[in-house]
Amino acid sequence: MPEYARLCRGVGLGKHRYLEVFPRVRESPALLRVARDPEVRAKLVEAARVRVLPVPGFAWINTRIPCIELSWLYLKTGTHRDLYLDMLHELTHLRQLSEGADLWDARFAYVDRPTEIEGYAVAVEEGRRLGMTEAELRRHLHNPWMSAGDVERLTAHVAAFLARPAPPA
């Protein structure tokens, strides 16, 4: 794993700067997909917060605070690669939230929600850059609440998203 993708597992419970968890993330080429505009990108990374909680699960957005919430167990036991990709996904959601997006838009199933598709697209694109196989990417996309059909639909949505030209910076 590149150094920019390595996280600091030593952070404890509570609220931390994103840069405290991923000290070298500013070097990540994936940030260009997270936020095209350099000023938006810099402000996003600087302002982002991560709250480590003693709960089961992975990572998600608390829209009230707003911040990324991260399971302490996942922080301690997840692979650097999965945590890095998940945290890029969640950083994308923080950007979307700052732009006024409804992250929980109930008009869409989870795998059809535009905000989720973009978040997963960031992770898939970066996973490919890191050399993940398509099978590894599918495993990364799969969550306990998703069926095989859900993963197939999400995979197709992500492919279509990544096939579109990126918006200008």
Secondary structure as GFF3:
##gff-version 3
##sequence-region A 1 169
A	DSSP	three_ten_helix	3	5	.	.	.	ID=ss1
A	DSSP	beta_strand	14	17	.	.	.	ID=ss2
A	DSSP	alpha_helix	18	21	.	.	.	ID=ss3
A	DSSP	three_ten_helix	25	27	.	.	.	ID=ss4
A	DSSP	alpha_helix	31	34	.	.	.	ID=ss5
A	DSSP	alpha_helix	38	47	.	.	.	ID=ss6
A	DSSP	beta_strand	49	53	.	.	.	ID=ss7
A	DSSP	beta_strand	59	62	.	.	.	ID=ss8
A	DSSP	beta_strand	67	71	.	.	.	ID=ss9
A	DSSP	alpha_helix	72	77	.	.	.	ID=ss10
A	DSSP	alpha_helix	80	98	.	.	.	ID=ss11
A	DSSP	three_ten_helix	110	112	.	.	.	ID=ss12
A	DSSP	alpha_helix	114	129	.	.	.	ID=ss13
A	DSSP	alpha_helix	134	141	.	.	.	ID=ss14
A	DSSP	alpha_helix	148	163	.	.	.	ID=ss15
###
